[in-house]
Amino acid sequence: MEPFYLSTAFKGVQETTPLVHCITNYVTVNDCANILLGCGASPIMSDEAEDVVDIQSICGGLVLNIGTLNKRTIEGMKAAGQCATELGHPIVLDPVGAGASALRTQVAGMLLDNYAVSVIRGNMSEVKALAGAAAATRGVDVNPDDVVTPDNLGQNAAFACSLAQRTGAIVAITGAIDIVADAGQAFAITNGSPAMGKITGAGCMLTCVTAAYAVANPQTRLEAVLTAVSAMGIAGEVAAARMRPGDGNGSYRMCLLDAMSTMTADVLEQNARIEAL
């Protein structure tokens, strides 16, 4: 990969205001809309099968998040996925809780198999389940056996590259150490805060931010995903630093949204911790 600057991908979002169609988790839909606005993009939330084709047709990309599946939204995902594939729009798949139930695992696999998914974003347990490499996850949290550590980083990076090669998608596995990979190379990102795991929706929000960056930077998609993951991690750090004595989870959530909306290219460049593996 040629040298790149995170500021380039960041400015791509700021200059184009990408419109992102989200079929996402009911638990986090408001935060997903606000984080998109905060990062410089624009959201549309629609999961009705009779509505999604028209909506996707006017958008630049699509988020498919299986966190609150039901039969109606599955049909909406199929229709939107087909439309996005035909139009060449990037699709970001978030296999929330894959492995926790047969339905989630089957639907995530169906979406990956049938539509042109550009990015897979999940924790290691979810991504392994999607790849058929894990039997179970613990709800939407990563199984302790699947946590990425410095000791297993190389092995997990190889897995991510292999999955990227098989699917043609950029693979973003997020946790205490994030891995972003395509078929030929992988990177570790160590930005973030433990507080991000104490609120609902940090991963769902990242998936939407990733879609915005993918839409805005079509020729440099790997770099776009690296920038999105770094930006979210840095926002998590900034939010934690802004917390005052006595503040709790609700305050952190608001600080996280604030940190993303006040992010600058310089802050990104100066604070991103990315290592080529």
N, C-alpha and C positions, 0 to 999 in steps of 0.2 A: 504494500500500500504506500502511495506517495505521502510525504509529510502533509499534515493538514492542521488547521487551526480550529479549535472549538468555536471561536468567534465567528467563523464563516458560516457554520451551520446555524448558530444562534441568530445571526443577522438574516439568514434566509427565512426564518420564521417571522421575525419582526417586519421584514419588508413585504412579505406576501400574505400574511394573515390567513393561513390555511384553514379551510372549512372542513371540519372532521365530523363524520357521521358516527355516532356511538350507539351501539346496542350493548348496554353494559348493566352492571350489577345494580339492582334497585336500592340496595343498602347505601351505595356510594355515588349515585348518579348526580346529585347536586354538587358534590365535591369534584367529580370529574369535569362537569361543566365549568366550574370556577377555576380549576387548575389550567384548563385550556385557555380560558380568557386571560389568566395570569401570565401564561407563557407567551402570549401574543397571538394565539390562534382563536378560532371561533367554533363553538360546538353546536351540533344539532342532535337531539336525542329522539330516536324513533325506532320502534320495534314491531309495529304493525305491518304484517305482510303486504297489505294493500297500499301501504304508504311508502315503504322503504325503497322501492325502485325509483320513484320520483325523487325522493330525498337524496339517495346516493348519486343520482345523475347530476345533481348540482353541487356535490361535494368533491373533495379531492382525495379522501381516504376513508377507511372504515375500521372501526374497532369492534371486535367480536369477543365479548367477555361472558363466560358461561356461569358466572357466580350465582345467579338466581334463575336457573333454567325453568321453563315450563313449555308445554307443547306449542303454545301460540308463539312464544319468542323464538323457538327453534325454527318455525316456518319463516319468521321474519329474517333470521340469520341466513337461512338458505337463499331467500330471494335477494337479500342485499349482497351476500357473498357472490352470487352468480352475476349480478349487475356490476359489482366492483371488478370482478375478474374480466368480464367482457370489455370494460372501459379501461383496464390497465391501472386501476387505482390501487395503491398499497393497502393491504389488509393486515392488521395487527391482531393476532390471536392471543387471548389471555385465558389459558385453560384452568380457571380457578377451581380448585378442589378436584381436579382430575385424579382418579385413583380412589377417591373417597366413596364414589358410587359408580355402578355400572353405567347409568345414564350419562353422567358427566364425562366419563372416559370415552364412551362410544360417540357422543356428540362432538367432543373435541377432536377425536380421530376422524370423524366424518368431515368436519369442516376443513381439516388439514388436507385430507385426501382429495376433496372435490373442488376446492377453490384455491386461487393463486395467493396463498398466504406469504406475505413479504417478511414478517417479523413474528417470532414466537417469544412471548414475554411471560415468565412465570418463575416460581421458586423451583428449586431442584427437584423436589418430590413431584410437583405437578408436571414438570417437563419430562422427567423420567417415565411417569405414568403415560404421558402422551406418546412417548417413544416406545412404549411397551416394555420398559426396563424396570418398572417398579410395580409391586402388587398392591400397595396401599399408601395412602397419605393420611395424615391426621387432620381431617377437615381442610381448612384453607392454609394451615401453617405447615412449614417444612418439617418432614420427619427428621428427628435428631440424627439418624443414621445418614441422612443426605446433606447435612450442613457442609458447605464448602469451607475448608480450612487451608492454611498454608501447606499442610502436609499432603492434602489430596488435590491441590489446585491443578497440578499438571494433568492428572487423570481426568478430572472433571472438564478441563479445557479441551482435552482430546475428545471426550464425549460430545461436547457442544459442537465442535468442528464436524464430527461425524454426522450428527443430526442435521446440521446446516447443509452438508453435502447431500444427504438423502432427500431433503425437502426443498432445497433451493432457497430457504428462508434464512435471514439473520436470526441467531438465537441469543436471547438476552436472559440469562439466569441470574436472578437477583436475590440478595441476602446480605449477610455481614460483609462478604466479599462478592462483588458482582462479576459475572463473566459475560462478555459480549464476543460473539464469534461468527465468522462466515466459514465457508468450506476450507479456506486456506490459512486462517490465522485467528488467534484468540487474544483477548485483552482482559486484564483484571482491573477492576475499579474499586477503590477502597474508601470512597466518600460515603457519607451517611451518618445517621445517629441511631442508637438503640431505641430512642423515643419513637421512631417511625413505626416500630413494631407494636407500639402500645395504642395506636389508633386504628380504626377501621378505614381501609381504603387507600393507604399509601401506594400499594401495588397497582390498584385499579387506576389511580391518578397517573402513575408513571406510564402505564400502558397508553393512556390517552395522549400524554405529552410525547411519547415515542411516535405515535401516529402523526402528530403535528410536524415533528421534525422529519419524518420519512416523506411526507407530502411536500414539504418545502425544499427538500434536498434530494431530488430523484436520482441524480447522477452519482451521489456519494452516500449511499444508504447506510453502509457500515459506520461511516463517520457520523452520520446523523443519529444513529442509535447510541453510539458512544457518547455523543454530546447530550442527548436526552437523559441517559442514565446518570451521567456526571452532574447535570443540572439539578436533577431531583435529589441526588445525594448531598450536593452542596446546599440546596435549600433546606434539607433536613438538618444539616449542621448549623446553618444560620438561625433556623427556628429554635433549636435547642439553646443557642447562645443568647437568644432574646428572652428566654423564660426568666421570670422573676420568682423570688421565694414565695411559695404558696400557690403558684400556678400549677395546673394539672393538664390532663389530656385535652380538654376542650380548648384551653389556651394554646397548647402546642399545635393543634389542628389549624387554628387561625393564623398562628405565626408561620406555619408551613406555607399556607396560601399566600401570605404577605411576602414571604421570602422569594417565592417563585415570581410573583408579580413585580418585584423590585430587582430581580436578577439583572446583571449587566454582563456584557461580553468580557470585560476586564476581570470581574469576579470569577467567571468561569475559567478563563485562562490561568489565573493566578492560583486557583484552589483545587483544580481537578487533579486527582491522583490516579493516573492511568499507567499500567505497565503492560508492555507487550510480552506475551508468554511464548 
